[in-house]
Structures are given as C-alpha cells and as structure tokens.
Amino acid sequence: MLDEIRIPDRLNMAEWFLDARVAEGRGDRTAIYYRDQTITYREVVAASCQVTNLLRELGLRIEERVMLLLLDTPEFAYAYFGALRAGCVAVPVNTWLTSEDYAYYLEYARPRAVIVDAEVYERLEPVWRDAPYPPIVIVVDRSGAAAPADTVDFNAAVARQPREARSEATYRDDFATWLSSSGSTGKPKCVVHMHHDFVWNTIAYAQRTLGLGEDDVTLAAPKLFFGYALASNMLFPFSVGGACVLIPERVAPADYFALLARYRVTNFVTVPTTIAKMVEAIDAAAGCDLSALKSLVSAGEALPGRLYRAWKQATGVEIYDGIGSAEMFHIYITNRPGDVKEGSLGRLVDGYTYRLIDDAGKEVPRGEIGTLVITGPSAGIGYWRMRDRSRETFWGDSVRGSDKFYVDDDGYFWFCGRGDDMLKCSGVYVSPVEVENCLMGHPAVREAGVVGARDAAGLEKALAFVELADGHAADDALAAAIIAHARSQIAAFKAPRRVVFVASLPRTETGKIRRAELRRLAASLPADPSEG
C-alpha cells in the first residue's frame, strides 16, 4: 500500500495543475503542441488569467457555470483553467451534437456563459436566445471574422485583459467540473465533481500507477470534452510538467502514425476501435519513427486479447487497458507497466476498493460474475438535478454501475458486459464480450456485436452481428462456419445460434457498440428459418 494521498483543504485546480509548474521552475517548458506552435506553461498560465479576468468583467461569480463548446485547441486549456481560476464550474460539452442537444444542455445545466468555437456556434445559434436563462455567448474564431451579433469576441475581449489574475480561494470540496456521462441512450447526465476528485485520481492513477513524468508527451484520439481525454491529454501531463498534443480535427486512424512520430509522443490515449483500425492500416506506419512511443492507454470498452496481440506484434508497444467512468472521474482498474494480463482489465488502482454483487445485493464468490460497486475518493457527488438516479448510483464514496465482471484468483478483472447486455442462456449468465472475443478469433470476422434474441420457443439465445474482414463474402456457409468455430472454443450454450452480417456495427462517439440499437435490430429480424 502506497502512502495515503492527502489533499489540502484550500485547493484550486488552476493553481495545482498549472501555477505550481511555474513555481517549480518549469515555466518555460512546453505544455501544449498545437500544429507548428509550442506553448509554454508560463503562456498557458497568463492566457488562463486573461480568461479569468474576462469572466469577472462579464459579471460571473464563484460557482456559476461556464459551458465549453470548444475544439481541441489551446483556447480549450485557457478557457477551462480560466473558469476554474475564477471559481466557476466548467461544463465541457460534446462539440458533435445538434441544436436540439444544445437546447437541452442550456436548460439542464443553466450555464451563465458559453465559450464556443465558431465552427460549433452555427448549431448553438438557433437555440441559445430562447433558452430559459439565455447565457452570455463568447465566440472563439481563429479566422479573424467579426463575432456574431449579441456575442462577445473571445480574441478581442481576452487580448485587452491583464495577464495576471487572483485565483479564487476555493476549497477542495467546491464544485469544479461537470462531466457528461457516456450513456448511449437517453439524455446526458452531468456528474458533479469537486476540485479534490481530479487531483486525487491524478496522483493515484497517472502519477503512481502509470508513472507519467515531465518527459512524457501525450496525444489522445478522444476529444477533450470527454472526461477520459480531458484528464489523459491535459490534466495528467500538466500535473508533472509534461506536454500534450492538441488536434482539433477528427483524425483517420491511419494518420495517427505520422502524428505520433511528428510530436515524439510517448503516451497515446485511445480506444479499442481506433486500435483495431490502426492495426488494419499498419502499412501507414512505414517510415514513421515511433521510437519515442512507450505505451497506449485504452479504455471505453474491453480490449480483445486478439487485438492486443496484433498491436503488440506489429509495434512492440505495450497497451494498458483499463476501465473508468464519469461517475468516478477516471480510471480505477487497469493494466500497468510491468503488469499486463492479456484480455483482462488489470487490477485495482491503489486507493480504490470494490465489491461484486448479485441482483439481490449480496457479494458473489470470486470467479463468479457480479455487478461492480467501486469505492474511492474520486467519486462524484451525484447527477445534477436527477435525485432518484443519483440515489441508485452514488452510495457515498461508492458508485454502483451496471457493468458486470468477474475477478480471477490473481485479482485481475474481466469485463463481461453491462447489466442490461448480459445474456441468460440455459439459465446461466453469458457475457456477450466473451462471445465477441471468441468470434473475432475467426479469420473472416473483423468485429462482432452479440445480443440476446428469443428463439421460436421464446428462449433467449445469443445472436451475433458480424462485420466481415476484407476478402470474405457473406453467405450461409460462412455463417455456419463462424458458429462452428465458436462451438469449438466456448461452451455450446454460449455460442451464437444465428449470425447476421452487417456493413458496420453502430457505435457511440467513444467507440462503444450501441447494443440497444442491435437489440432493436434483432427484434425486427424475420424468424430464423432454421428454427422453423
């Protein structure tokens, strides 16, 4: 057990993640790589102070919310830490949403101000004036165009502000950031987090478990509006004097190799879907110097062992697969340097504890599948304005999710699916993830999504939706061969009774399979003639 992490009562994240680097003598080190620019810690501190001064000039006060609709550019860092320095609450929001989605956020989160990229403003513009509490809208436009009517020009307004600002003397338990849950159905839920939560997990996971240091350079495939990337590609490197690479555009998987080489990235933060597509495009790595790359951090969904082996064989670079949540801020179970068990999600991050429980709330024996209840100091305090959901999920420092796991005799966690994804075949719980990993061992299968479907007798059986690898054609013979492969690898009752070929599986922005959509598709399929 490592030494206890002690968080001071007075804590402002802007001081802890940024100002402390300048005080340590690291002010002239690169904090951000953006295109051809290198931006130092001293410059990020000064720019964040200007944002703080602007927010105060506009009348914002401590605890008022600032919604961030920003691409992955230096302005995201300036705005995020500027809001925190002012004692405001930062609410990062997905920049890929629709006007209807933004109308929901404006009513739900009730931000006093919105800092928005010009590219995103066109989707905010139709709804913000009609919000119940219309916010101050501050537009970031790097083209030099004039700010739209009734809005504040970020560049001009910030430029006239002093480059020093007083940091609000917030407490560790003051609200700092709301993170949107990554649920694939229903409206987003904002998890309310305090300054303390981010600092604690940064020390426990990024510093002590991953061992990030001042020579690390990070790059993330997910964008900063996701809590996973906000931490992994900004907070974590900033906490140790490292650097992050910010890329505003969506990047084709094959193009990441050139970016990793260009910026001498040491730690690439990604998701299994991107890893799979990079393995398929491995020829694009030819001529790219990846010698600086030490590790990949993967989360979002469990990484199949087959994919882990393919990446490791192609590059020699280790993958640290883990799991976290917006509710607990970040990763709490992970593989780590010198300790990787292929196919597993690794072991607990030191400082967290767990229980696996059955549907009645009783703990299950080791080796059996149960619902994870994770306990740790980084837990949020609940979902904003959702009392009943909060009571179901947040139990003090514990978070009860819907993810199903089992723990092996060595303490490694194995993901079995979300509670509503689990199948019950022949009276026994079956993990769709186990079946999917088995199917992807067949050379014709690129990706697979498994859900439950009722057979002619009304019994639940596994149904597999399959994306085919290049060079294979869908037909009944291939479907039968894939089912036979599964029966040879796992218990017969777990194997899919039916294979349906699809061009691509539906996925969320973070790469998770939309199983609810697969279940709807399964329910709409005609009866399987073989069951007739």
NUZA-562551 format. One line per 5 residues: their letters; for each residue x, y, z of C-alpha. Coordinates in pm, 1 decimal. Example, Ala and Ser with C-alpha at 12.3 -4.5 7.8 and 13.67 -1.06 7.14 Angstrom:
<pts>
as) 1230.0 -450.0 780.0 | 1367.0 -106.0 714.0
</pts>
This chain:
<pts>
mldei) 0.0 0.0 0.0 | 136.2 337.9 -100.7 | 131.8 639.5 126.9 | -208.3 798.4 177.8 | -289.3 1080.1 -64.4
ripdr) -357.8 1397.0 132.1 | -541.6 1682.1 -39.3 | -523.4 2030.6 119.5 | -847.2 2196.8 229.1 | -778.5 2503.0 12.8
lnmae) -745.0 2384.9 -345.3 | -790.5 2543.0 -685.5 | -714.7 2314.8 -980.9 | -568.5 2601.7 -1185.0 | -300.8 2651.2 -920.5
wflda) -236.8 2279.2 -869.9 | -216.2 2178.3 -1237.4 | -63.3 2495.9 -1382.1 | 74.7 2757.9 -1145.9 | 272.1 2501.9 -948.5
rvaeg) 474.3 2413.6 -1261.4 | 588.5 2774.0 -1292.8 | 670.9 2784.9 -922.0 | 880.0 2469.1 -970.1 | 1087.8 2640.6 -1238.3
rgdrt) 917.1 2465.4 -1530.4 | 751.5 2779.1 -1669.1 | 946.4 2769.3 -1994.4 | 879.2 2401.5 -2064.5 | 637.4 2316.1 -2343.2
aiyyr) 286.3 2245.9 -2214.0 | 99.6 2226.6 -2547.9 | 196.6 2128.6 -2900.4 | -58.4 2268.5 -3145.4 | 14.4 2242.1 -3515.7
dqtit) 350.1 2423.8 -3551.7 | 319.0 2607.7 -3220.9 | 479.1 2525.2 -2888.9 | 310.5 2689.7 -2591.2 | 482.6 2704.1 -2254.3
yrevv) 339.6 2668.5 -1906.4 | 404.7 3035.7 -1843.8 | 199.3 3124.1 -2152.4 | -88.5 2894.1 -2055.8 | -98.6 3046.5 -1706.3
aascq) -104.5 3400.8 -1849.2 | -376.7 3320.2 -2103.9 | -591.0 3146.1 -1842.3 | -558.0 3454.8 -1619.7 | -686.7 3668.3 -1906.4
vtnll) -993.0 3442.7 -1936.6 | -1046.9 3468.4 -1561.0 | -1037.8 3848.1 -1584.1 | -1279.0 3844.6 -1876.5 | -1530.6 3625.6 -1693.4
relgl) -1516.4 3854.9 -1392.4 | -1556.7 4161.2 -1615.4 | -1870.4 3998.2 -1758.7 | -2007.7 3957.8 -1408.1 | -1953.7 3586.5 -1345.3
rieer) -1913.4 3483.5 -985.1 | -1793.7 3181.2 -793.5 | -1994.8 2860.4 -856.5 | -2158.3 2989.5 -1174.5 | -2129.6 2752.3 -1466.4
vmlll) -1933.7 2805.1 -1786.5 | -2020.8 2567.4 -2070.5 | -1728.2 2486.2 -2300.9 | -1812.6 2403.0 -2662.3 | -1453.9 2409.0 -2778.9
ldtpe) -1239.9 2209.0 -3016.4 | -906.2 2066.2 -2903.4 | -706.0 2387.0 -2932.3 | -504.9 2595.3 -2683.4 | -818.5 2803.1 -2619.8
fayay) -974.5 2498.0 -2453.7 | -696.6 2495.3 -2193.6 | -713.3 2872.3 -2146.2 | -1090.9 2868.7 -2101.8 | -1100.1 2560.0 -1880.8
fgalr) -840.6 2679.7 -1633.1 | -959.9 3038.7 -1661.3 | -1304.6 2931.3 -1545.0 | -1162.1 2724.8 -1257.8 | -930.6 3006.2 -1151.7
agcva) -1236.3 3232.2 -1127.9 | -1405.8 2976.8 -902.4 | -1657.4 2896.1 -1174.8 | -1767.9 2546.8 -1271.8 | -1650.8 2418.6 -1612.4
vpvnt) -1901.0 2211.9 -1811.2 | -1730.7 2060.9 -2119.5 | -1988.3 1951.9 -2378.7 | -1961.2 1738.2 -2690.1 | -1895.0 1955.3 -2997.1
wltse) -2052.1 1698.0 -3232.1 | -2409.5 1740.8 -3110.7 | -2717.6 1900.0 -3266.2 | -2900.6 2223.7 -3191.1 | -3164.8 2021.6 -3005.7
dyayy) -2896.5 1870.1 -2784.9 | -2754.9 2212.6 -2701.9 | -3101.4 2341.1 -2615.5 | -3123.2 2055.2 -2365.1 | -2788.2 2145.0 -2207.0
leyar) -2881.3 2513.8 -2179.8 | -3195.7 2423.8 -1986.5 | -3038.6 2139.3 -1786.7 | -2705.0 2291.1 -1685.6 | -2819.5 2656.4 -1694.6
pravi) -2472.3 2796.9 -1773.6 | -2419.2 3166.9 -1711.8 | -2175.3 3177.0 -2003.4 | -2090.1 2961.3 -2304.3 | -1747.4 2973.1 -2467.9
vdaev) -1796.7 2826.7 -2814.3 | -1585.8 2767.1 -3124.1 | -1708.5 2948.9 -3434.2 | -1738.5 2612.2 -3610.2 | -1980.6 2492.5 -3343.1
yerle) -2165.9 2823.7 -3299.3 | -2381.4 2764.1 -3606.5 | -2551.8 2479.7 -3414.8 | -2580.6 2682.0 -3093.2 | -2708.4 2995.8 -3264.9
pvwrd) -3066.2 2874.0 -3332.6 | -3135.4 2790.6 -2966.8 | -2937.7 2999.8 -2719.0 | -3150.7 3313.9 -2725.5 | -3462.4 3108.5 -2648.3
apypp) -3307.5 2927.9 -2351.5 | -3493.8 2975.8 -2020.4 | -3185.8 3159.4 -1892.8 | -3002.5 3290.7 -2200.3 | -2626.1 3276.6 -2141.0
ivivv) -2351.1 3518.6 -2231.2 | -2206.3 3369.9 -2550.4 | -1833.6 3412.2 -2614.5 | -1720.5 3305.1 -2962.4 | -1369.5 3182.2 -3045.3
drsga) -1297.3 3247.4 -3412.9 | -943.7 3188.9 -3539.4 | -1026.9 3318.5 -3889.7 | -1035.1 3682.8 -3783.0 | -1404.9 3721.2 -3866.8
aapad) -1620.9 3953.4 -3657.4 | -1814.7 3798.5 -3371.5 | -2184.6 3727.1 -3444.1 | -2447.9 3970.9 -3319.3 | -2514.3 3969.9 -2944.3
tvdfn) -2197.6 3771.3 -2869.8 | -1856.7 3850.5 -2723.7 | -1546.0 3822.2 -2942.3 | -1317.4 3594.0 -2739.4 | -993.2 3702.3 -2902.5
aavar) -1054.0 4075.8 -2877.8 | -1200.1 4060.7 -2527.9 | -921.7 3842.4 -2389.1 | -644.9 4047.0 -2554.3 | -729.0 4355.9 -2350.4
qprea) -720.9 4171.2 -2017.1 | -425.2 4170.4 -1774.7 | -208.0 3859.1 -1786.5 | -223.3 3812.4 -1411.5 | -529.8 3729.3 -1202.4
rseat) -616.8 3640.3 -848.4 | -714.7 3276.2 -812.4 | -1036.7 3222.8 -620.7 | -954.4 3061.6 -285.1 | -1174.3 2760.1 -348.0
yrddf) -1195.6 2460.2 -119.7 | -1123.0 2102.3 -216.9 | -1497.9 2036.3 -190.6 | -1608.5 2324.4 -413.0 | -1766.5 2223.4 -742.9
atwls) -1510.6 2227.7 -1025.2 | -1627.6 2039.9 -1333.0 | -1936.2 1858.0 -1450.5 | -1862.2 1554.5 -1666.0 | -2125.7 1418.9 -1902.1
ssgst) -2194.8 1050.0 -1867.4 | -2123.2 844.5 -2178.3 | -2452.9 656.2 -2177.8 | -2564.0 555.2 -2526.2 | -2936.8 603.9 -2460.8
gkpkc) -3144.5 885.9 -2317.8 | -3036.3 1239.5 -2235.9 | -2688.6 1304.2 -2094.4 | -2639.3 1315.2 -1718.6 | -2390.2 1559.6 -1571.1
vvhmh) -2178.4 1419.8 -1287.2 | -2092.1 1689.6 -1034.8 | -1723.3 1672.8 -936.8 | -1516.0 1873.3 -690.0 | -1159.0 2004.4 -721.9
hdfvw) -1046.4 1724.3 -491.0 | -1162.1 1442.8 -722.4 | -936.7 1537.1 -1013.7 | -626.2 1586.0 -803.3 | -671.7 1261.2 -610.8
ntiay) -712.1 1040.0 -917.8 | -429.8 1219.2 -1099.8 | -192.5 1125.0 -818.9 | -328.1 771.2 -774.8 | -357.9 672.1 -1140.1
aqrtl) -149.7 898.3 -1365.1 | 147.8 953.7 -1139.0 | 166.5 644.6 -918.3 | 19.9 376.0 -1146.9 | 120.1 485.0 -1498.8
glged) 429.8 668.8 -1382.5 | 385.1 973.0 -1609.2 | 671.8 1221.3 -1583.0 | 794.1 1553.1 -1717.0 | 942.9 1397.2 -2029.5
dvtla) 611.6 1246.9 -2140.4 | 418.2 1378.2 -2439.9 | 55.6 1267.5 -2469.4 | -185.6 1253.1 -2762.3 | -549.8 1141.7 -2743.1
apklf) -784.0 1001.2 -3004.2 | -1093.2 1103.7 -2799.4 | -1151.1 1476.9 -2766.7 | -1113.5 1690.7 -2454.8 | -1488.2 1720.9 -2398.4
fgyal) -1474.7 1355.9 -2286.3 | -1355.2 1325.6 -1926.0 | -1126.5 1041.0 -2035.9 | -929.7 1271.6 -2268.3 | -964.3 1585.1 -2053.6
asnml) -759.6 1407.4 -1791.6 | -533.8 1185.8 -2002.0 | -439.3 1451.6 -2256.1 | -432.9 1765.7 -2043.0 | -461.6 1731.3 -1666.6
fpfsv) -230.9 1432.8 -1631.5 | 66.6 1566.4 -1830.8 | 21.9 1914.1 -1681.1 | 44.5 1767.8 -1329.9 | 405.4 1657.0 -1387.4
ggacv) 537.0 1918.1 -1630.9 | 482.8 1704.2 -1941.0 | 323.4 1813.5 -2267.7 | 9.7 1734.2 -2463.9 | -64.9 1742.7 -2836.7
liper) -395.2 1905.8 -2933.5 | -559.9 1817.4 -3264.8 | -897.5 1984.0 -3334.4 | -991.5 1773.8 -3636.3 | -1115.2 1419.0 -3641.7
vapad) -819.5 1205.0 -3743.1 | -830.2 897.2 -3964.9 | -673.5 602.5 -3776.2 | -401.3 557.3 -4037.0 | -292.6 920.1 -3989.7
yfall) -211.3 878.7 -3621.4 | 120.6 713.5 -3701.7 | 254.0 1033.3 -3860.9 | 129.4 1243.2 -3567.7 | 290.9 1010.4 -3314.2
aryrv) 620.0 1043.1 -3499.8 | 597.7 1419.4 -3560.2 | 547.1 1512.0 -3196.2 | 755.8 1229.6 -3045.8 | 456.3 1111.8 -2847.8
tnfvt) 534.7 879.7 -2557.0 | 179.7 800.4 -2438.5 | -108.6 756.4 -2683.7 | -458.6 765.0 -2533.0 | -714.7 579.3 -2739.4
vptti) -999.8 328.0 -2760.3 | -1012.2 -30.3 -2893.8 | -1196.3 67.9 -3212.9 | -914.6 304.1 -3311.8 | -651.1 45.2 -3223.9
akmve) -825.7 -209.5 -3447.0 | -831.4 30.3 -3741.8 | -468.7 126.8 -3686.9 | -369.7 -240.6 -3693.3 | -556.1 -279.6 -4022.9
aidaa) -370.0 27.0 -4155.8 | -30.8 -73.4 -4014.8 | 134.2 -15.2 -4353.4 | 88.4 357.5 -4284.8 | 343.7 324.2 -4004.9
agcdl) 620.9 257.2 -4257.4 | 871.0 539.3 -4245.7 | 727.7 680.5 -3920.0 | 972.7 693.7 -3632.0 | 773.9 559.6 -3335.2
salks) 1077.2 506.0 -3114.6 | 952.1 758.4 -2856.4 | 620.3 577.3 -2809.9 | 625.4 383.0 -2483.4 | 262.9 294.6 -2426.2
lvsag) -100.2 310.7 -2526.8 | -373.4 370.1 -2272.0 | -700.2 210.5 -2379.0 | -1045.0 244.4 -2223.9 | -1406.8 285.7 -2327.7
ealpg) -1464.7 -85.4 -2379.1 | -1267.9 -401.4 -2308.9 | -975.2 -467.7 -2541.8 | -995.2 -813.5 -2703.8 | -686.9 -1028.0 -2649.0
rlyra) -657.5 -1084.6 -3023.2 | -631.4 -711.5 -3082.3 | -379.6 -666.7 -2801.4 | -156.2 -933.7 -2958.5 | -189.4 -789.9 -3309.4
wkqat) -87.0 -439.9 -3195.4 | 199.1 -564.0 -2976.9 | 332.5 -785.6 -3255.5 | 313.7 -502.0 -3510.9 | 468.6 -227.5 -3299.1
gveiy) 625.9 -376.5 -2986.8 | 443.4 -111.1 -2783.4 | 251.9 -208.6 -2469.1 | -119.7 -136.9 -2418.8 | -253.2 -62.2 -2071.4
dgigs) -622.3 -143.8 -2090.1 | -840.1 -18.8 -1806.8 | -1184.4 96.9 -1706.3 | -1313.9 416.5 -1551.2 | -1630.4 622.9 -1557.1
aemfh) -1755.0 980.0 -1546.9 | -1908.2 893.1 -1210.9 | -1565.3 810.7 -1064.7 | -1393.4 1072.6 -1288.0 | -1137.1 841.0 -1445.7
iyitn) -971.1 500.2 -1448.8 | -979.2 286.1 -1132.6 | -894.0 -60.3 -1268.9 | -607.6 -104.0 -1513.5 | -316.2 -295.6 -1650.8
rpgdv) 7.0 -110.3 -1586.9 | 380.1 -100.1 -1663.1 | 529.2 -439.3 -1584.9 | 189.5 -588.6 -1504.2 | -32.7 -673.2 -1801.9
kegsl) -260.0 -975.7 -1826.7 | -380.2 -1007.9 -2184.5 | -757.5 -976.5 -2223.6 | -813.6 -856.7 -1867.9 | -872.3 -503.3 -1743.5
grlvd) -593.3 -540.6 -1491.0 | -604.8 -478.5 -1117.1 | -737.6 -206.0 -889.4 | -560.6 127.2 -882.0 | -419.8 162.4 -530.7
gytyr) -664.8 352.5 -310.5 | -981.6 204.8 -462.5 | -1176.8 -91.8 -325.7 | -1459.2 -293.7 -475.9 | -1743.2 -539.1 -429.6
lidda) -1913.2 -761.4 -687.7 | -2279.1 -813.1 -603.3 | -2569.0 -1015.2 -740.9 | -2915.8 -884.5 -821.5 | -3012.6 -909.4 -452.4
gkevp) -2712.8 -701.9 -343.3 | -2517.7 -993.4 -196.8 | -2148.3 -1035.1 -271.5 | -2065.2 -1308.3 -521.0 | -1775.1 -1551.5 -469.3
rgeig) -1450.6 -1487.4 -652.3 | -1466.6 -1617.6 -1006.0 | -1840.4 -1556.8 -1042.5 | -1998.0 -1273.9 -1240.7 | -2136.6 -980.1 -1044.9
tlvit) -2216.5 -610.8 -1073.9 | -1925.5 -385.5 -980.4 | -1951.8 -145.6 -688.9 | -1634.4 63.7 -693.5 | -1532.1 276.0 -394.1
gpsag) -1280.9 559.9 -393.2 | -1220.6 924.4 -306.3 | -1271.8 1047.0 -665.5 | -1644.1 966.7 -672.9 | -1871.8 1248.6 -781.9
igywr) -2147.9 1365.2 -552.4 | -2430.9 1276.8 -790.4 | -2603.7 1365.3 -1114.1 | -2718.2 1724.8 -1143.9 | -3093.2 1755.3 -1092.9
mrdrs) -3151.5 1378.9 -1100.5 | -3220.7 1277.7 -741.3 | -3355.1 927.6 -798.3 | -3082.8 826.2 -1043.4 | -2821.9 966.8 -806.0
retfw) -2954.3 761.7 -513.6 | -2941.6 448.1 -728.3 | -2582.9 505.1 -837.9 | -2392.5 704.2 -573.3 | -2356.0 546.9 -228.8
gdsvr) -2121.1 786.3 -51.5 | -1775.5 721.6 -197.2 | -1912.3 415.5 -378.6 | -2053.5 404.0 -730.6 | -2280.7 120.8 -836.0
gsdkf) -2281.4 92.8 -1210.4 | -2429.1 -170.0 -1437.3 | -2102.5 -324.4 -1552.7 | -2058.2 -697.0 -1491.7 | -1720.7 -850.1 -1406.0
yvddd) -1557.1 -1145.6 -1250.9 | -1224.1 -1138.5 -1065.7 | -978.0 -1422.4 -1108.6 | -765.0 -1578.0 -836.3 | -482.3 -1331.6 -903.5
gyfwf) -703.2 -1022.9 -861.0 | -740.9 -935.3 -1230.1 | -1077.6 -806.4 -1350.2 | -1252.1 -948.0 -1655.4 | -1526.4 -743.0 -1816.5
cgrgd) -1842.7 -936.6 -1900.1 | -2071.9 -660.0 -2027.6 | -2323.4 -412.3 -1894.8 | -2607.3 -541.3 -1681.9 | -2871.4 -494.1 -1949.0
dmlkc) -2637.8 -651.7 -2207.2 | -2589.1 -980.0 -2021.5 | -2748.4 -1285.6 -2174.6 | -2907.5 -1567.9 -1980.8 | -2876.7 -1881.3 -2187.9
sgvyv) -2977.1 -2220.0 -2047.2 | -3034.7 -2043.8 -1714.3 | -2674.4 -1920.5 -1689.5 | -2538.9 -1565.6 -1734.6 | -2333.8 -1535.0 -2052.7
spvev) -2102.5 -1245.0 -2124.1 | -2150.0 -1101.0 -2473.5 | -1790.0 -981.3 -2458.2 | -1666.0 -1337.7 -2417.5 | -1864.6 -1449.0 -2721.0
enclm) -1748.8 -1149.6 -2927.5 | -1384.1 -1213.6 -2846.4 | -1428.4 -1575.0 -2948.2 | -1589.5 -1480.3 -3278.3 | -1311.7 -1236.1 -3360.2
ghpav) -1072.0 -1527.7 -3348.4 | -1222.1 -1644.6 -3680.2 | -1022.0 -1501.5 -3973.1 | -1335.7 -1379.3 -4152.5 | -1458.9 -1170.1 -3858.4
reagv) -1340.1 -811.4 -3826.8 | -1581.5 -703.7 -3549.4 | -1875.2 -866.6 -3374.1 | -2163.4 -748.9 -3156.8 | -2362.5 -1005.7 -2961.4
vgard) -2709.4 -957.8 -2812.8 | -2987.3 -1181.9 -2689.6 | -3276.7 -1285.2 -2914.0 | -3573.6 -1509.8 -2844.4 | -3598.4 -1832.3 -3042.8
aagle) -3921.3 -1995.5 -3161.5 | -3973.3 -2139.8 -2813.8 | -3931.4 -1797.8 -2650.4 | -3591.5 -1883.7 -2502.2 | -3304.3 -1634.5 -2509.3
kalaf) -3013.4 -1729.9 -2732.9 | -2707.6 -1539.5 -2849.6 | -2734.2 -1363.4 -3186.1 | -2420.0 -1225.2 -3346.7 | -2396.1 -926.8 -3579.6
velad) -2071.1 -956.5 -3772.8 | -1858.4 -717.9 -3978.2 | -1652.6 -919.6 -4223.1 | -1282.0 -872.5 -4283.8 | -1171.4 -782.7 -4634.6
ghaad) -1171.5 -1069.4 -4881.5 | -1468.6 -1257.9 -4733.1 | -1822.0 -1277.5 -4870.8 | -2132.7 -1322.0 -4660.4 | -2325.8 -1643.4 -4714.8
dalaa) -2494.2 -1919.8 -4516.6 | -2188.4 -2142.2 -4531.7 | -1967.7 -1877.4 -4374.5 | -2228.0 -1810.7 -4103.6 | -2232.2 -2181.4 -4020.6
aiiah) -1852.5 -2191.2 -4013.4 | -1838.2 -1897.6 -3770.5 | -2090.5 -2067.4 -3540.4 | -1891.7 -2391.6 -3557.6 | -1576.6 -2200.2 -3466.6
arsqi) -1748.8 -2057.3 -3159.8 | -1873.0 -2400.4 -3051.1 | -1519.0 -2533.4 -3072.6 | -1384.1 -2256.7 -2847.6 | -1651.4 -2192.8 -2582.4
aafka) -1936.4 -2385.0 -2421.6 | -2202.1 -2475.1 -2678.1 | -2480.5 -2292.8 -2493.3 | -2279.4 -1967.0 -2519.7 | -2223.7 -1989.5 -2894.0
prrvv) -2449.8 -1777.9 -3116.2 | -2740.9 -1962.3 -3272.9 | -2751.4 -1715.1 -3558.2 | -2509.1 -1485.1 -3741.9 | -2628.1 -1172.9 -3921.8
fvasl) -2377.8 -992.5 -4145.0 | -2371.7 -609.6 -4136.8 | -2161.3 -348.9 -4315.2 | -2069.6 -181.5 -3985.6 | -2172.6 -202.1 -3621.5
prtet) -2344.6 100.8 -3465.7 | -2113.3 274.4 -3220.7 | -2108.4 570.8 -2984.9 | -1862.7 859.9 -3028.4 | -1628.5 682.4 -2786.5
gkirr) -1633.9 360.5 -2988.5 | -1865.8 152.9 -2770.9 | -2108.1 -76.2 -2950.5 | -2465.4 53.2 -2929.2 | -2616.2 -270.1 -2805.1
aelrr) -2958.9 -114.4 -2758.6 | -2961.5 -47.0 -3132.2 | -2852.0 -404.9 -3202.8 | -3130.9 -533.4 -2978.5 | -3384.7 -325.7 -3172.0
laasl) -3243.1 -460.6 -3497.5 | -3257.5 -816.2 -3363.9 | -3622.2 -772.8 -3265.5 | -3707.0 -658.1 -3619.1 | -3545.8 -954.1 -3795.2
padps) -3767.4 -1219.1 -3954.3 | -3771.1 -1555.8 -3784.7 | -3470.3 -1776.3 -3847.2 | -3577.4 -2045.0 -4096.2 | -3352.8 -2298.0 -3922.3
eg) -3576.8 -2276.3 -3616.6 | -3888.9 -2339.0 -3815.5
</pts>
